[in-house]
Amino acid sequence: MKFALIGCGHVSPNHIQAALNNRLDIVAICDLVPEEYLKLSGRFGLDQVPRYTDYKTMLEKERPELVAIATESGKHAGQALDCIHAGCNVIIEKPIALSAEEADAVIRAGREMGVSVCVCHQNRFNKAVGYIRRAVEEGRFGRMLHASAAVRWNRGRDYYEQKKWRGTREMDGGCLMNQCIHDIDLLLWMMRDEVVEVTAYTDRLMHPYIEAEDFGMAMLKFKSGAYGLIEGSVNVYPANLEAGLCLFGEKGTVKAGGMSVNIIEEWRFADGKDDPERVKELYSEEMPNVYGYGHTPLYADMVEAIREGRKPCVDGEAGKKAVELILAIYRSAEEGRPVKLPLKETAAADQAGGLFNGRR
Ligand SMILES: NC(=O)c1ccc[n+]([C@@H]2O[C@H](COP(=O)([O-])OP(=O)(O)OC[C@H]3O[C@@H](n4cnc5c(N)ncnc54)[C@H](O)[C@@H]3O)[C@@H](O)[C@H]2O)c1
């Protein structure tokens, strides 16, 4: 399968490694800044692979079947639309878009063009997460009562100074939209339920020089009557502490932690179907960094989905759900009141303050 990458920055090696691990035919890489694509091609010995600064020319000349988009978050939707209209399947780094309208437009375009849209929430492929999801699908929790997602990380001034787009409203968002979104996706995936109301606070406690939040907390009400809690911070002293997910059902309790929901810490089920100690041992894995190992299996799933004409595990709708919830959190925090979902007239919740304002 002919593969191309747009954006050769920090996360790009994970994409090239995943493409190589899945034996994709890397036909081109692209970055506005030549030093970036030179660094990436040097690292992977891809000197023979054509390199571009203009992705539209790349799409036209190389005709890739699958394109990964790993540029600044505010550019994802516009670039995805261009790729989809060129007939390409797309893997979009999270978040799928910074507004619900843009996410909808990407989903709609994919449907109309008959191509697949996948969003890079790779933590779904962590061993621990996969085993928890299996327990959910088997109904082992009974009725779900509540769930919580907590990202307790640390990002210093150097992180925000390294790339000017970080922490801006137009291109990034804050700790909820950037860091916590993985955990929010997992919470929604496990609950298999619709959030109907959100009450939230956000703040900028330690990083006065960024526009968006460095702290956020939210209480969720689900359609089934279950509840959810979200806690996101990049202010945890002195370094990343954990990204955790807890699920509380009538007949089951699970607590997962580690730096990115990669360790099963508690496993308690009424059915006694498996040995908790064995589960903790078999389904916990150490990660080299917070990105984890998920890009390769996410690519494998997407390639299989394209070949089989099915939806990928993390499709555009899943990407939109996480974004819409975060936008509802932003709105609730801003207006100081509970906010109902789905968001009506989401223009007001468009944190970038404008639809398709030419961000590419
Ligand atoms: N899934 C994960 O775990 C994970 C981890 C880190 C980052 N991300 C996401 O990946 C995205 C990129 O993050 P990053 O840290 O790699 O950013 P980065 O700033 O290091 O890299 C982005 C690159 O895109 C390039 N670019 C921008 N516009 C372009 C265009 N029109 N054509 C070609 N190249 C263009 C920039 O020059 C830059 O080199 C963000 O959306 C971020 O949220 C995801």
Ligand as a Chemical Component Dictionary entry (heavy atoms), coordinates in Angstrom:
data_LIG
# 
_chem_comp.id                   LIG 
_chem_comp.type                 NON-POLYMER 
_chem_comp.pdbx_formal_charge   0 
_chem_comp.three_letter_code    LIG 
# 
loop_
_chem_comp_atom.comp_id 
_chem_comp_atom.atom_id 
_chem_comp_atom.alt_atom_id 
_chem_comp_atom.type_symbol 
_chem_comp_atom.charge 
_chem_comp_atom.model_Cartn_x 
_chem_comp_atom.model_Cartn_y 
_chem_comp_atom.model_Cartn_z 
_chem_comp_atom.pdbx_ordinal 
LIG N1  N1  N 0  -0.556 10.209 19.302 1  
LIG C1  C1  C 0  0.331  10.733 20.130 2  
LIG O1  O1  O 0  0.691  10.160 21.143 3  
LIG C2  C2  C 0  0.909  12.075 19.811 4  
LIG C3  C3  C 0  2.121  12.473 20.372 5  
LIG C4  C4  C 0  2.649  13.723 20.040 6  
LIG C5  C5  C 0  1.963  14.561 19.177 7  
LIG N2  N2  N 1  0.753  14.149 18.673 8  
LIG C6  C6  C 0  0.009  15.022 17.745 9  
LIG O2  O2  O 0  0.720  15.062 16.516 10 
LIG C7  C7  C 0  0.644  16.351 15.934 11 
LIG C8  C8  C 0  2.059  16.852 15.684 12 
LIG O3  O3  O 0  2.732  17.008 16.909 13 
LIG P1  P1  P 0  4.322  17.153 16.954 14 
LIG O4  O4  O 0  4.683  17.256 18.386 15 
LIG O5  O5  O -1 4.952  16.106 16.116 16 
LIG O6  O6  O 0  4.480  18.592 16.264 17 
LIG P2  P2  P 0  5.754  19.248 15.601 18 
LIG O7  O7  O 0  5.574  20.710 15.661 19 
LIG O8  O8  O 0  6.996  18.661 16.188 20 
LIG O9  O9  O 0  5.668  18.750 14.083 21 
LIG C9  C9  C 0  4.705  19.206 13.165 22 
LIG C10 C10 C 0  5.395  19.305 11.810 23 
LIG O10 O10 O 0  4.413  19.559 10.801 24 
LIG C11 C11 C 0  5.011  20.412 9.848  25 
LIG N3  N3  N 0  3.959  21.077 9.028  26 
LIG C12 C12 C 0  3.099  22.039 9.412  27 
LIG N4  N4  N 0  2.308  22.418 8.381  28 
LIG C13 C13 C 0  2.673  21.659 7.344  29 
LIG C14 C14 C 0  2.240  21.604 5.996  30 
LIG N5  N5  N 0  1.273  22.394 5.530  31 
LIG N6  N6  N 0  2.859  20.720 5.181  32 
LIG C15 C15 C 0  3.855  19.927 5.629  33 
LIG N7  N7  N 0  4.305  19.935 6.898  34 
LIG C16 C16 C 0  3.734  20.805 7.744  35 
LIG C17 C17 C 0  5.812  21.392 10.685 36 
LIG O11 O11 O 0  6.794  22.059 9.906  37 
LIG C18 C18 C 0  6.402  20.463 11.747 38 
LIG O12 O12 O 0  7.683  19.968 11.392 39 
LIG C19 C19 C 0  -0.171 17.204 16.895 40 
LIG O13 O13 O 0  -1.484 17.285 16.455 41 
LIG C20 C20 C 0  -0.104 16.459 18.214 42 
LIG O14 O14 O 0  -1.278 16.638 18.993 43 
LIG C21 C21 C 0  0.249  12.941 18.964 44 
# 
loop_
_chem_comp_bond.comp_id 
_chem_comp_bond.atom_id_1 
_chem_comp_bond.atom_id_2 
_chem_comp_bond.value_order 
_chem_comp_bond.pdbx_ordinal 
LIG N1  C1  SING 1  
LIG C1  O1  DOUB 2  
LIG C1  C2  SING 3  
LIG C2  C3  SING 4  
LIG C2  C21 DOUB 5  
LIG C3  C4  DOUB 6  
LIG C4  C5  SING 7  
LIG C5  N2  DOUB 8  
LIG N2  C6  SING 9  
LIG N2  C21 SING 10 
LIG C6  O2  SING 11 
LIG C6  C20 SING 12 
LIG O2  C7  SING 13 
LIG C7  C8  SING 14 
LIG C7  C19 SING 15 
LIG C8  O3  SING 16 
LIG O3  P1  SING 17 
LIG P1  O4  DOUB 18 
LIG P1  O5  SING 19 
LIG P1  O6  SING 20 
LIG O6  P2  SING 21 
LIG P2  O7  DOUB 22 
LIG P2  O8  SING 23 
LIG P2  O9  SING 24 
LIG O9  C9  SING 25 
LIG C9  C10 SING 26 
LIG C10 O10 SING 27 
LIG C10 C18 SING 28 
LIG O10 C11 SING 29 
LIG C11 N3  SING 30 
LIG C11 C17 SING 31 
LIG N3  C12 SING 32 
LIG N3  C16 SING 33 
LIG C12 N4  DOUB 34 
LIG N4  C13 SING 35 
LIG C13 C14 SING 36 
LIG C13 C16 DOUB 37 
LIG C14 N5  SING 38 
LIG C14 N6  DOUB 39 
LIG N6  C15 SING 40 
LIG C15 N7  DOUB 41 
LIG N7  C16 SING 42 
LIG C17 O11 SING 43 
LIG C17 C18 SING 44 
LIG C18 O12 SING 45 
LIG C19 O13 SING 46 
LIG C19 C20 SING 47 
LIG C20 O14 SING 48 
# 
